[in-house]
C-alpha cells in the first residue's frame, strides 16, 4: 500500500511540475501570435504596394505604347513624303530640255 501511495504522490508531483512549465509555453505562443500578426500586416502592406506599383507600371507602359504609335505614324508619314519628293526629283531629271 505504501508503494501505491508513493506512486500516486510521485504522479501528482510530476503533473504539478508539468503544469508549471506551461507558462513559458504560453509566453512563446503569445510571442508567435504577435509575430504572425506582424507578418500579416507586413504582407498586406506589401500587397498594397505591389498593386500600386503595377498600376503605375501599366500607366507608364500605356503612355510608352501611345508614344511609340505616334512615332511610327510620324515615321510612316515622313517616309511617304520622302518617297514623293524622290519621285518628283526623278521626274525632273527624266525630262529632256526642249530646244
C-alpha positions, 0 to 999 in steps of 0.5 A: 500500500505504501508503494501505491501511495508513493506512486500516486504522490510521485504522479501528482508531483510530476503533473504539478511540475508539468503544469508549471512549465506551461507558462513559458509555453504560453509566453512563446505562443503569445510571442508567435501570435504577435509575430504572425500578426506582424507578418500579416500586416507586413504582407498586406502592406506589401500587397498594397504596394505591389498593386500600386506599383503595377498600376503605375507600371501599366500607366507608364507602359500605356503612355510608352505604347501611345508614344511609340504609335505616334512615332511610327505614324510620324515615321510612316508619314515622313517616309511617304513624303520622302518617297514623293519628293524622290519621285518628283526629283526623278521626274525632273531629271527624266525630262529632256530640255526642249530646244 
